Amino acid sequence: MEWRNQTPISEFILLGFGELPVLQVVLFLVFLVIYMVTVAGNLLIVVLVVADQHLHTPMYYFLGHLSCLETCYSSTILPRVLAGLLTGDRTISVVGCLVQLYFFGSLVGTECYLLAVMSYDRYLAICKPLHYSTYMSDRFCLQLTVGSWLSAFVVVTIIILLMSQLTFCSPNELDHFFCDVAPVIKLACSITHEMELMTFWGSFLFTLPPFLLTLTSYACIIAVILRIPSPTGRHKAFSTCSSHLIVVTTFYGTLVVVYILPKTKMLQELNKVFSIFYTVLTPLANPLVYSLRNKEVMEALEKTLRNFLTFTNSFCR
């Protein structure tokens, strides 16, 4: 810390993806399309789950929460990225940075637990179908979702309160496209050992346990699927579960690499790339993987579109 300018700063500069003008235009268009598709897809799922009585089951109840979460999650990161790419203004105030970090951390922690809850729900439905309705009561579903949201927000609130006590000094360049915890702590000229330790254990708590629960649930599900006598039914069920497993493994895996593994030079250079997976691609993939390949969701979508067209025709007359 001796070489650093000890003058406190009030804003950071997000270095993002570099200075190449052509790259900025391409990235803006790509991220804009991804953001629009992500928000539209997830909001559509929320509307379908609320509007269609056939989707008022635990599975779609959790899916509705996940889609709502993904919409908020994407809106925490991508609008600021798009504004920076469009205007070239990459500054963000220290307070604004901590606010973004608060919502990002809370939402990603909630998603970690919610994905584990969804995998447990599928485990009960496939491996213990006779007891499913007993285990997955309305009250238990509510407790699981409230617990997922509340635990993440409480833990991240404590972390952000501690980070707000840090003093940040020049240089104020943050080598990331959003305010992530490790790059922000790196710019502090206060003692950060306790902060880093708490962040590590918080990351550990919200990644490895739900990841292991998810893997265990899907391992049991696949074991049951392999015993299905019909090759067609076995292939269809395995295809669905494998796509779910690929998405959650990518999500948890990149989080583990970024927040849990030792910070080697190579991993630090790749952190920005890994971050794209869980901040941009996962919110885009979840509605596609969990919903658009689902027969019940597609039927609900068709029904909603028919009702909308009928209403529009009658209104125009």
Stockholm file with secondary structure:
# STOCKHOLM 1.0

chainA/1-317         MEWRNQTPISEFILLGFGELPVLQVVLFLVFLVIYMVTVAGNLLIVVLVVADQHLHTPMYYFLGHLSCLETCYSSTILPRVLAGLLTGDRTISVVGCLVQLYFFGSLVGTECYLLAVMSYDRYLAICKPLHYSTYMSDRFCLQLTVGSWLSAFVVVTIIILLMSQLTFCSPNELDHFFCDVAPVIKLACSITHEMELMTFWGSFLFTLPPFLLTLTSYACIIAVILRIPSPTGRHKAFSTCSSHLIVVTTFYGTLVVVYILPKTKMLQELNKVFSIFYTVLTPLANPLVYSLRNKEVMEALEKTLRNFLTFTNSFCR
#=GR chainA/1-317 SS CTTSEEEECSEEEECTTCSCHHHHHHHHHHHHHHHHHHHHHHHHHHHHHHHCGGGCSHHHHHHHHHHHHHHHHHHHHHHHHHHHHHHCCCEEEHHHHHHHHHHHHHHHHHHHHHHHHHHHHHHHHHHCGGGHHHHSCHHHHHHHHHHHHHHHHHHHHHHHHHHTTSCBEECCEECSSSCCHHHHHHTBCSCCHHHHHHHHHHHHHHHHHHHHHHHHHHHHHHHHHTTCSCHHHHHHHHHHHHHHHHHHHHHHHHHHHHHTSCCCHHHHHHHHHHHHIIIIIHHHHHHIIIIITCHHHHHHHHHHHHHHHHHHHHHHC
#=GC SS_cons         CTTSEEEECSEEEECTTCSCHHHHHHHHHHHHHHHHHHHHHHHHHHHHHHHCGGGCSHHHHHHHHHHHHHHHHHHHHHHHHHHHHHHCCCEEEHHHHHHHHHHHHHHHHHHHHHHHHHHHHHHHHHHCGGGHHHHSCHHHHHHHHHHHHHHHHHHHHHHHHHHTTSCBEECCEECSSSCCHHHHHHTBCSCCHHHHHHHHHHHHHHHHHHHHHHHHHHHHHHHHHTTCSCHHHHHHHHHHHHHHHHHHHHHHHHHHHHHTSCCCHHHHHHHHHHHHIIIIIHHHHHHIIIIITCHHHHHHHHHHHHHHHHHHHHHHC
//
